[in-house]
Amino acid sequence: KEHMKTMGVTLKRTIPASPALVYKAWLDPKSPCNPCSISISNVYKPKLGGLFYFRTRKEGMETAHYGQFLALSHGKKIQQTWMSRYTRGIESKVTVTFQKQDKDTLVTVHHANLPDDSFGKSHERGWNWLLGNLEKQFTKEGK
């Protein structure tokens, strides 16, 4: 089997809330910043070693996403494996960190081991959209 070239995507966003609140929102499957929030069905139990699975539907096509929680450090870090048809069968890894900056939180999403092609690059758009939802969630609550 030929080895596929891989890449990573890193995005950062400053959120006007504490790391504990941002962490909690990120893990809430009903929160608009959680990938499961757009699912048509999901199994999402954030615990160490816990598995997750969710399906999305876009333009009539369903896509399954699944993986396992590798690290959960309250208010600091979430790490999980991540697979979907957009990873082309490669087990990728998502690391989300929450760093206190005065009254705000710097959220960094790093998605590693993605295929270096249009499918892999599409993850940047997806994570950016979810970070935008996170920012809106706390900006609305703060007003």
ABEGO torsion letter per residue (X at the ends): XBBBBBBBBBBBBBBBBBAAAAAAAAABAABAABAAAABABBBBBBBBGBBBBBBBBBGGBBBBBBEBBABBBBGABBBBBBBBAAAGGBBBBBBBBBBBBEABBBBBBBBBGBBBBAAAAAAAAAAAAAAAAAAAAAAAAAX
